[in-house]
Amino acid sequence: RENFIHLCNPHLEKMKEDILYHFALGTGTHDFPTLFGDVKFVCVGGSPSRMKAFIAYIAEELGLGSPGCDHPNICAGTDRYAMYKVGPVLSVSHGMGIPSISIMLHELIKLLYHAKCSDITIIRIGTSGGIGLEPGSVVITRQSVDATFKPQLEQVVLGKTVIRSTNLDEQLAKELMQCSEEIGQFNTVIGNTMCTLDFYEGQGRLDGAICLYDEEEKLQYLKNAYESGVRNIEMESSVFAAMCNLSGVKAAVVCVTLLNRLEGDQITSSHDVLVEYQQRPQKLVGYFIKKSLGKV
C-alpha cells in the first residue's frame, strides 16, 4: 500500500484555500498534483545556491534535461526559500537553525500532501562540525540529540512543553551507508548528531562575542558528547526528524564535517577544499537516488 503524507492537523480540511506564504504558492493559484505529484525524493539544505547546485548535479546524473541548462526557482515570488525540481527530485533550501527549517517543513509537508505524493524520502544534506572525525568525513545521523545528549525535541506549544522523538529511519541510514561503501571515495560513519540552538555558546565555541567558560570545560563537554555517541554538531536535525516522524515520512540527515571540534573552533580549510567537502553529501545522496531508480 502506498505511503501517503499524514497531516497532524484536522483544521486544514476546513480551509477552502491553503496559502504556503513562504513559498509564494497556494492551492487556489497552483495545481499541486500536476506540479509536484511525481516527486519521490526531497533534498533540503541550508543554502539556496547549494540546493541549486544539487539540482543541476542530480539532473546530470539522471540524464534529465540538457547539460548546463538553467533550473528555475519555483519560489521566485519570495526571497525566503528557494525550490528546484527535476524529474522525481525536489531540492529546497531551509535557511539556518531550527526556526527557519521548521517554517519550511510545515509548508513542504503540506505541499507534498496537497500534491498527493506517496512513498516520499526526505534527506537533509549539509555541513557540520565533527567530533573525533577527520574533516571531510560524512555523518549519517542515527538519532538527533539535544545539547544534553537526549534524543528529543522540546517545543513549547500553547505555553506547555511538548517532547517529540528525534529518531531517524534506521533502514534508510543503512542503505545510505551501503551506498557510501559502494562509492568508496570518502570516510562515512553512522552516529548521533547534536542539534543546538546556536552556533557559538550552544556548541561550546571559545570564539564568540560571549564566552563564560574555559577551554578545559569546553573540551570535557565535547568529549562527553563523543562518549554518548555524538559524531557531529549542527542546528536543524532535531525538528527535521520530529516533523518527519509525525508526518509519516521516511527521513535521513547526511552532513559532511568541516573540522574536528576537538582540535579547534574555526574552519581553516581553503575554499577549494571546503567546496569539495560540501559536494560529498550531494554525491552520496545522488548515488542513492540513482540506485533507488535502478540507474546505477
Stockholm file with secondary structure:
# STOCKHOLM 1.0

chainA/1-296         RENFIHLCNPHLEKMKEDILYHFALGTGTHDFPTLFGDVKFVCVGGSPSRMKAFIAYIAEELGLGSPGCDHPNICAGTDRYAMYKVGPVLSVSHGMGIPSISIMLHELIKLLYHAKCSDITIIRIGTSGGIGLEPGSVVITRQSVDATFKPQLEQVVLGKTVIRSTNLDEQLAKELMQCSEEIGQFNTVIGNTMCTLDFYEGQGRLDGAICLYDEEEKLQYLKNAYESGVRNIEMESSVFAAMCNLSGVKAAVVCVTLLNRLEGDQITSSHDVLVEYQQRPQKLVGYFIKKSLGKV
#=GR chainA/1-296 SS CCCBCCCSCGGGGGCSCCEEGGGTEETTTSCHHHHHTTCCEEEEESCHHHHHHHHHHHHHHHTCSCTTCCCCCTTTTCSSCCEEEETTEEEEECCSSHHHHHHHHHHHHHHHHHTTCBSCEEEEEEEEEESSSCTTCEEEEEEEECTTSCSEEEEEETTEEEEEECBCCHHHHHHHHHHHHHHCSSCEEEEEEEECSCSSGGGTCSSSSCCCSCHHHHHHHHHHHHHTTEEEEESSHHHHHHHHHHTTCEEEEEEEEEEETTSCSSCCSCHHHHHHHHHHHHHHHHHHHHHHTTCC
#=GC SS_cons         CCCBCCCSCGGGGGCSCCEEGGGTEETTTSCHHHHHTTCCEEEEESCHHHHHHHHHHHHHHHTCSCTTCCCCCTTTTCSSCCEEEETTEEEEECCSSHHHHHHHHHHHHHHHHHTTCBSCEEEEEEEEEESSSCTTCEEEEEEEECTTSCSEEEEEETTEEEEEECBCCHHHHHHHHHHHHHHCSSCEEEEEEEECSCSSGGGTCSSSSCCCSCHHHHHHHHHHHHHTTEEEEESSHHHHHHHHHHTTCEEEEEEEEEEETTSCSSCCSCHHHHHHHHHHHHHHHHHHHHHHTTCC
//
